[in-house]
């Protein structure tokens, strides 16, 4: 693999890892908040009580969590694409010499 291509590949992998780390940190910093779901259940002539327990909470993501998830996804896709390209070019070069 030529030196210029190798340096470009290292730069792309470094950028992808940086995006992945920043995305995970941003996602972890913005906690997921459980909000009670506002609903009303009317059941005539029964003695059933409807309550909103912990398992019935709606989990809302803040905008920072969405950005963190997006950055982590882009970073993971970038790293996997660059590593896949590097492995495929290595395999292509070794099979061409045989």
Secondary structure, DSSP 8 states (H G I E B T S, - for coil): --HHHHHHHHHHHHHHHHHHHHHHHHHHHS--EEE--------TT--------GGG-EEE--HHHHHHHHHHHHHHHHHHHHHHHHHHHHHHHHHHH-
